[in-house]
Amino acid sequence: MYSAKESIVVTNGTFTEDAAAWGSVHGIHLIDRAMLVSWSEKADHLYQLVALDIPT
């Protein structure tokens, strides 16, 4: 609908196995609580968190 190049779903909890599988099939990056904690502790850029190429 918006011509997004990437889709990301964020939760402060966890994803079920079914949700993780569905996201994987559809190319959706899932960020759960553990990734949020890692992100905040390491101050990584979002591109590093979900292993995306940095746009040029």
PDB file with one MODEL, atoms N, CA, C and O in Angstrom:
MODEL        1
ATOM      1  N   MET A   1       0.818  -1.190   0.000  1.00  0.00           N
ATOM      2  CA  MET A   1       0.000   0.000   0.000  1.00  0.00           C
ATOM      3  C   MET A   1       0.867   1.262   0.000  1.00  0.00           C
ATOM      4  O   MET A   1       0.563   2.219  -0.711  1.00  0.00           O
ATOM      5  N   TYR A   2       1.943   1.268   0.793  1.00  0.00           N
ATOM      6  CA  TYR A   2       2.791   2.453   0.911  1.00  0.00           C
ATOM      7  C   TYR A   2       4.119   2.295   0.182  1.00  0.00           C
ATOM      8  O   TYR A   2       4.985   3.164   0.285  1.00  0.00           O
ATOM      9  N   SER A   3       4.289   1.221  -0.538  1.00  0.00           N
ATOM     10  CA  SER A   3       5.517   0.926  -1.275  1.00  0.00           C
ATOM     11  C   SER A   3       6.745   0.859  -0.367  1.00  0.00           C
ATOM     12  O   SER A   3       7.838   1.270  -0.757  1.00  0.00           O
ATOM     13  N   ALA A   4       6.558   0.345   0.829  1.00  0.00           N
ATOM     14  CA  ALA A   4       7.674   0.204   1.766  1.00  0.00           C
ATOM     15  C   ALA A   4       8.651  -0.835   1.258  1.00  0.00           C
ATOM     16  O   ALA A   4       8.253  -1.827   0.647  1.00  0.00           O
ATOM     17  N   LYS A   5       9.924  -0.607   1.509  1.00  0.00           N
ATOM     18  CA  LYS A   5      10.939  -1.574   1.102  1.00  0.00           C
ATOM     19  C   LYS A   5      11.140  -2.643   2.160  1.00  0.00           C
ATOM     20  O   LYS A   5      11.554  -3.758   1.842  1.00  0.00           O
ATOM     21  N   GLU A   6      10.858  -2.323   3.395  1.00  0.00           N
ATOM     22  CA  GLU A   6      11.008  -3.265   4.505  1.00  0.00           C
ATOM     23  C   GLU A   6       9.789  -3.155   5.420  1.00  0.00           C
ATOM     24  O   GLU A   6       9.190  -2.090   5.563  1.00  0.00           O
ATOM     25  N   SER A   7       9.443  -4.285   6.032  1.00  0.00           N
ATOM     26  CA  SER A   7       8.369  -4.305   7.026  1.00  0.00           C
ATOM     27  C   SER A   7       8.944  -4.811   8.336  1.00  0.00           C
ATOM     28  O   SER A   7       9.670  -5.804   8.374  1.00  0.00           O
ATOM     29  N   ILE A   8       8.605  -4.108   9.408  1.00  0.00           N
ATOM     30  CA  ILE A   8       9.113  -4.465  10.731  1.00  0.00           C
ATOM     31  C   ILE A   8       7.961  -4.411  11.719  1.00  0.00           C
ATOM     32  O   ILE A   8       7.191  -3.451  11.741  1.00  0.00           O
ATOM     33  N   VAL A   9       7.848  -5.457  12.539  1.00  0.00           N
ATOM     34  CA  VAL A   9       6.860  -5.493  13.611  1.00  0.00           C
ATOM     35  C   VAL A   9       7.631  -5.540  14.921  1.00  0.00           C
ATOM     36  O   VAL A   9       8.552  -6.341  15.080  1.00  0.00           O
ATOM     37  N   VAL A  10       7.249  -4.676  15.858  1.00  0.00           N
ATOM     38  CA  VAL A  10       7.946  -4.565  17.142  1.00  0.00           C
ATOM     39  C   VAL A  10       6.980  -4.871  18.277  1.00  0.00           C
ATOM     40  O   VAL A  10       5.832  -4.426  18.270  1.00  0.00           O
ATOM     41  N   THR A  11       7.465  -5.644  19.261  1.00  0.00           N
ATOM     42  CA  THR A  11       6.687  -5.906  20.461  1.00  0.00           C
ATOM     43  C   THR A  11       7.593  -5.792  21.675  1.00  0.00           C
ATOM     44  O   THR A  11       8.802  -6.004  21.579  1.00  0.00           O
ATOM     45  N   ASN A  12       7.005  -5.456  22.816  1.00  0.00           N
ATOM     46  CA  ASN A  12       7.796  -5.444  24.050  1.00  0.00           C
ATOM     47  C   ASN A  12       7.673  -6.792  24.754  1.00  0.00           C
ATOM     48  O   ASN A  12       8.062  -6.941  25.912  1.00  0.00           O
ATOM     49  N   GLY A  13       7.133  -7.757  24.041  1.00  0.00           N
ATOM     50  CA  GLY A  13       7.012  -9.127  24.536  1.00  0.00           C
ATOM     51  C   GLY A  13       7.743 -10.077  23.608  1.00  0.00           C
ATOM     52  O   GLY A  13       8.867  -9.811  23.184  1.00  0.00           O
ATOM     53  N   THR A  14       7.092 -11.187  23.298  1.00  0.00           N
ATOM     54  CA  THR A  14       7.672 -12.178  22.405  1.00  0.00           C
ATOM     55  C   THR A  14       6.678 -12.509  21.298  1.00  0.00           C
ATOM     56  O   THR A  14       5.499 -12.167  21.383  1.00  0.00           O
ATOM     57  N   PHE A  15       7.166 -13.171  20.269  1.00  0.00           N
ATOM     58  CA  PHE A  15       6.321 -13.630  19.181  1.00  0.00           C
ATOM     59  C   PHE A  15       6.096 -15.127  19.326  1.00  0.00           C
ATOM     60  O   PHE A  15       6.994 -15.857  19.744  1.00  0.00           O
ATOM     61  N   THR A  16       4.907 -15.580  18.983  1.00  0.00           N
ATOM     62  CA  THR A  16       4.649 -17.017  18.977  1.00  0.00           C
ATOM     63  C   THR A  16       5.442 -17.656  17.837  1.00  0.00           C
ATOM     64  O   THR A  16       5.907 -16.966  16.930  1.00  0.00           O
ATOM     65  N   GLU A  17       5.588 -18.959  17.892  1.00  0.00           N
ATOM     66  CA  GLU A  17       6.274 -19.663  16.806  1.00  0.00           C
ATOM     67  C   GLU A  17       5.542 -19.451  15.483  1.00  0.00           C
ATOM     68  O   GLU A  17       6.170 -19.279  14.438  1.00  0.00           O
ATOM     69  N   ASP A  18       4.212 -19.465  15.535  1.00  0.00           N
ATOM     70  CA  ASP A  18       3.427 -19.246  14.311  1.00  0.00           C
ATOM     71  C   ASP A  18       3.657 -17.854  13.748  1.00  0.00           C
ATOM     72  O   ASP A  18       3.785 -17.690  12.535  1.00  0.00           O
ATOM     73  N   ALA A  19       3.710 -16.852  14.611  1.00  0.00           N
ATOM     74  CA  ALA A  19       3.944 -15.479  14.155  1.00  0.00           C
ATOM     75  C   ALA A  19       5.342 -15.344  13.553  1.00  0.00           C
ATOM     76  O   ALA A  19       5.518 -14.685  12.529  1.00  0.00           O
ATOM     77  N   ALA A  20       6.321 -15.961  14.181  1.00  0.00           N
ATOM     78  CA  ALA A  20       7.695 -15.903  13.664  1.00  0.00           C
ATOM     79  C   ALA A  20       7.777 -16.592  12.303  1.00  0.00           C
ATOM     80  O   ALA A  20       8.441 -16.097  11.392  1.00  0.00           O
ATOM     81  N   ALA A  21       7.108 -17.722  12.167  1.00  0.00           N
ATOM     82  CA  ALA A  21       7.113 -18.434  10.887  1.00  0.00           C
ATOM     83  C   ALA A  21       6.416 -17.604   9.812  1.00  0.00           C
ATOM     84  O   ALA A  21       6.911 -17.500   8.690  1.00  0.00           O
ATOM     85  N   TRP A  22       5.275 -17.017  10.148  1.00  0.00           N
ATOM     86  CA  TRP A  22       4.533 -16.192   9.193  1.00  0.00           C
ATOM     87  C   TRP A  22       5.369 -14.995   8.762  1.00  0.00           C
ATOM     88  O   TRP A  22       5.427 -14.670   7.576  1.00  0.00           O
ATOM     89  N   GLY A  23       6.011 -14.342   9.715  1.00  0.00           N
ATOM     90  CA  GLY A  23       6.865 -13.204   9.392  1.00  0.00           C
ATOM     91  C   GLY A  23       8.006 -13.594   8.480  1.00  0.00           C
ATOM     92  O   GLY A  23       8.350 -12.859   7.554  1.00  0.00           O
ATOM     93  N   SER A  24       8.592 -14.749   8.739  1.00  0.00           N
ATOM     94  CA  SER A  24       9.693 -15.222   7.921  1.00  0.00           C
ATOM     95  C   SER A  24       9.239 -15.498   6.486  1.00  0.00           C
ATOM     96  O   SER A  24       9.925 -15.132   5.531  1.00  0.00           O
ATOM     97  N   VAL A  25       8.102 -16.133   6.342  1.00  0.00           N
ATOM     98  CA  VAL A  25       7.568 -16.443   5.005  1.00  0.00           C
ATOM     99  C   VAL A  25       7.298 -15.167   4.216  1.00  0.00           C
ATOM    100  O   VAL A  25       7.498 -15.129   3.002  1.00  0.00           O
ATOM    101  N   HIS A  26       6.846 -14.127   4.905  1.00  0.00           N
ATOM    102  CA  HIS A  26       6.455 -12.885   4.231  1.00  0.00           C
ATOM    103  C   HIS A  26       7.541 -11.806   4.249  1.00  0.00           C
ATOM    104  O   HIS A  26       7.301 -10.672   3.835  1.00  0.00           O
ATOM    105  N   GLY A  27       8.736 -12.163   4.729  1.00  0.00           N
ATOM    106  CA  GLY A  27       9.846 -11.215   4.716  1.00  0.00           C
ATOM    107  C   GLY A  27       9.684 -10.053   5.687  1.00  0.00           C
ATOM    108  O   GLY A  27      10.178  -8.953   5.437  1.00  0.00           O
ATOM    109  N   ILE A  28       8.994 -10.297   6.792  1.00  0.00           N
ATOM    110  CA  ILE A  28       8.769  -9.253   7.805  1.00  0.00           C
ATOM    111  C   ILE A  28       9.772  -9.444   8.932  1.00  0.00           C
ATOM    112  O   ILE A  28       9.899 -10.540   9.479  1.00  0.00           O
ATOM    113  N   HIS A  29      10.475  -8.390   9.274  1.00  0.00           N
ATOM    114  CA  HIS A  29      11.441  -8.421  10.369  1.00  0.00           C
ATOM    115  C   HIS A  29      10.682  -8.279  11.683  1.00  0.00           C
ATOM    116  O   HIS A  29       9.869  -7.368  11.842  1.00  0.00           O
ATOM    117  N   LEU A  30      10.948  -9.174  12.617  1.00  0.00           N
ATOM    118  CA  LEU A  30      10.293  -9.146  13.918  1.00  0.00           C
ATOM    119  C   LEU A  30      11.296  -8.734  14.985  1.00  0.00           C
ATOM    120  O   LEU A  30      12.370  -9.325  15.101  1.00  0.00           O
ATOM    121  N   ILE A  31      10.945  -7.733  15.751  1.00  0.00           N
ATOM    122  CA  ILE A  31      11.794  -7.254  16.840  1.00  0.00           C
ATOM    123  C   ILE A  31      11.045  -7.496  18.142  1.00  0.00           C
ATOM    124  O   ILE A  31       9.995  -6.902  18.387  1.00  0.00           O
ATOM    125  N   ASP A  32      11.598  -8.379  18.979  1.00  0.00           N
ATOM    126  CA  ASP A  32      10.958  -8.692  20.248  1.00  0.00           C
ATOM    127  C   ASP A  32      11.683  -7.989  21.401  1.00  0.00           C
ATOM    128  O   ASP A  32      12.606  -7.203  21.185  1.00  0.00           O
ATOM    129  N   ARG A  33      11.255  -8.283  22.603  1.00  0.00           N
ATOM    130  CA  ARG A  33      11.824  -7.623  23.785  1.00  0.00           C
ATOM    131  C   ARG A  33      13.335  -7.810  23.882  1.00  0.00           C
ATOM    132  O   ARG A  33      14.058  -6.860  24.182  1.00  0.00           O
ATOM    133  N   ALA A  34      13.815  -9.019  23.631  1.00  0.00           N
ATOM    134  CA  ALA A  34      15.255  -9.280  23.727  1.00  0.00           C
ATOM    135  C   ALA A  34      16.035  -8.415  22.733  1.00  0.00           C
ATOM    136  O   ALA A  34      17.096  -7.885  23.064  1.00  0.00           O
ATOM    137  N   MET A  35      15.512  -8.279  21.532  1.00  0.00           N
ATOM    138  CA  MET A  35      16.191  -7.437  20.547  1.00  0.00           C
ATOM    139  C   MET A  35      16.124  -5.971  20.948  1.00  0.00           C
ATOM    140  O   MET A  35      17.082  -5.229  20.731  1.00  0.00           O
ATOM    141  N   LEU A  36      15.008  -5.542  21.529  1.00  0.00           N
ATOM    142  CA  LEU A  36      14.903  -4.159  21.992  1.00  0.00           C
ATOM    143  C   LEU A  36      15.935  -3.872  23.085  1.00  0.00           C
ATOM    144  O   LEU A  36      16.565  -2.814  23.088  1.00  0.00           O
ATOM    145  N   VAL A  37      16.102  -4.815  24.008  1.00  0.00           N
ATOM    146  CA  VAL A  37      17.089  -4.649  25.082  1.00  0.00           C
ATOM    147  C   VAL A  37      18.484  -4.562  24.482  1.00  0.00           C
ATOM    148  O   VAL A  37      19.267  -3.685  24.849  1.00  0.00           O
ATOM    149  N   SER A  38      18.799  -5.467  23.560  1.00  0.00           N
ATOM    150  CA  SER A  38      20.108  -5.444  22.903  1.00  0.00           C
ATOM    151  C   SER A  38      20.319  -4.121  22.178  1.00  0.00           C
ATOM    152  O   SER A  38      21.393  -3.524  22.254  1.00  0.00           O
ATOM    153  N   TRP A  39      19.301  -3.678  21.487  1.00  0.00           N
ATOM    154  CA  TRP A  39      19.373  -2.422  20.746  1.00  0.00           C
ATOM    155  C   TRP A  39      19.679  -1.261  21.690  1.00  0.00           C
ATOM    156  O   TRP A  39      20.525  -0.419  21.391  1.00  0.00           O
ATOM    157  N   SER A  40      18.994  -1.221  22.821  1.00  0.00           N
ATOM    158  CA  SER A  40      19.189  -0.105  23.746  1.00  0.00           C
ATOM    159  C   SER A  40      20.549  -0.178  24.447  1.00  0.00           C
ATOM    160  O   SER A  40      21.158   0.857  24.720  1.00  0.00           O
ATOM    161  N   GLU A  41      21.026  -1.378  24.738  1.00  0.00           N
ATOM    162  CA  GLU A  41      22.311  -1.525  25.427  1.00  0.00           C
ATOM    163  C   GLU A  41      23.487  -1.230  24.511  1.00  0.00           C
ATOM    164  O   GLU A  41      24.467  -0.617  24.935  1.00  0.00           O
ATOM    165  N   LYS A  42      23.399  -1.657  23.269  1.00  0.00           N
ATOM    166  CA  LYS A  42      24.510  -1.510  22.335  1.00  0.00           C
ATOM    167  C   LYS A  42      24.402  -0.261  21.473  1.00  0.00           C
ATOM    168  O   LYS A  42      25.353   0.112  20.787  1.00  0.00           O
ATOM    169  N   ALA A  43      23.252   0.375  21.512  1.00  0.00           N
ATOM    170  CA  ALA A  43      23.004   1.569  20.699  1.00  0.00           C
ATOM    171  C   ALA A  43      23.266   1.293  19.216  1.00  0.00           C
ATOM    172  O   ALA A  43      23.748   2.160  18.487  1.00  0.00           O
ATOM    173  N   ASP A  44      22.943   0.074  18.783  1.00  0.00           N
ATOM    174  CA  ASP A  44      23.090  -0.278  17.377  1.00  0.00           C
ATOM    175  C   ASP A  44      22.079   0.485  16.539  1.00  0.00           C
ATOM    176  O   ASP A  44      21.027   0.903  17.022  1.00  0.00           O
ATOM    177  N   HIS A  45      22.421   0.652  15.289  1.00  0.00           N
ATOM    178  CA  HIS A  45      21.483   1.247  14.352  1.00  0.00           C
ATOM    179  C   HIS A  45      20.470   0.166  13.978  1.00  0.00           C
ATOM    180  O   HIS A  45      20.795  -1.022  13.989  1.00  0.00           O
ATOM    181  N   LEU A  46      19.267   0.567  13.652  1.00  0.00           N
ATOM    182  CA  LEU A  46      18.230  -0.387  13.277  1.00  0.00           C
ATOM    183  C   LEU A  46      18.690  -1.307  12.156  1.00  0.00           C
ATOM    184  O   LEU A  46      18.328  -2.484  12.136  1.00  0.00           O
ATOM    185  N   TYR A  47      19.475  -0.793  11.232  1.00  0.00           N
ATOM    186  CA  TYR A  47      19.970  -1.617  10.132  1.00  0.00           C
ATOM    187  C   TYR A  47      20.805  -2.786  10.644  1.00  0.00           C
ATOM    188  O   TYR A  47      20.773  -3.871  10.063  1.00  0.00           O
ATOM    189  N   GLN A  48      21.548  -2.575  11.718  1.00  0.00           N
ATOM    190  CA  GLN A  48      22.348  -3.655  12.291  1.00  0.00           C
ATOM    191  C   GLN A  48      21.461  -4.640  13.037  1.00  0.00           C
ATOM    192  O   GLN A  48      21.702  -5.847  13.007  1.00  0.00           O
ATOM    193  N   LEU A  49      20.453  -4.132  13.695  1.00  0.00           N
ATOM    194  CA  LEU A  49      19.568  -4.966  14.504  1.00  0.00           C
ATOM    195  C   LEU A  49      18.866  -6.015  13.662  1.00  0.00           C
ATOM    196  O   LEU A  49      18.755  -7.166  14.084  1.00  0.00           O
ATOM    197  N   VAL A  50      18.399  -5.651  12.501  1.00  0.00           N
ATOM    198  CA  VAL A  50      17.670  -6.594  11.654  1.00  0.00           C
ATOM    199  C   VAL A  50      18.479  -6.996  10.421  1.00  0.00           C
ATOM    200  O   VAL A  50      17.923  -7.546   9.470  1.00  0.00           O
ATOM    201  N   ALA A  51      19.768  -6.729  10.429  1.00  0.00           N
ATOM    202  CA  ALA A  51      20.694  -7.152   9.370  1.00  0.00           C
ATOM    203  C   ALA A  51      20.257  -6.675   7.979  1.00  0.00           C
ATOM    204  O   ALA A  51      20.149  -7.471   7.046  1.00  0.00           O
ATOM    205  N   LEU A  52      20.013  -5.389   7.858  1.00  0.00           N
ATOM    206  CA  LEU A  52      19.660  -4.790   6.566  1.00  0.00           C
ATOM    207  C   LEU A  52      20.858  -4.072   5.987  1.00  0.00           C
ATOM    208  O   LEU A  52      21.746  -3.640   6.722  1.00  0.00           O
ATOM    209  N   ASP A  53      20.885  -3.946   4.697  1.00  0.00           N
ATOM    210  CA  ASP A  53      21.899  -3.129   4.054  1.00  0.00           C
ATOM    211  C   ASP A  53      21.541  -1.670   4.241  1.00  0.00           C
ATOM    212  O   ASP A  53      20.381  -1.289   4.089  1.00  0.00           O
ATOM    213  N   ILE A  54      22.524  -0.853   4.568  1.00  0.00           N
ATOM    214  CA  ILE A  54      22.288   0.577   4.734  1.00  0.00           C
ATOM    215  C   ILE A  54      22.065   1.189   3.353  1.00  0.00           C
ATOM    216  O   ILE A  54      22.892   1.018   2.457  1.00  0.00           O
ATOM    217  N   PRO A  55      20.950   1.902   3.179  1.00  0.00           N
ATOM    218  CA  PRO A  55      20.688   2.488   1.862  1.00  0.00           C
ATOM    219  C   PRO A  55      21.724   3.552   1.506  1.00  0.00           C
ATOM    220  O   PRO A  55      22.246   4.254   2.372  1.00  0.00           O
ATOM    221  N   THR A  56      21.995   3.648   0.245  1.00  0.00           N
ATOM    222  CA  THR A  56      22.972   4.654  -0.203  1.00  0.00           C
ATOM    223  C   THR A  56      22.276   5.753  -0.973  1.00  0.00           C
ATOM    224  O   THR A  56      22.927   6.692  -1.432  1.00  0.00           O
TER     225      THR A  56
ENDMDL
END
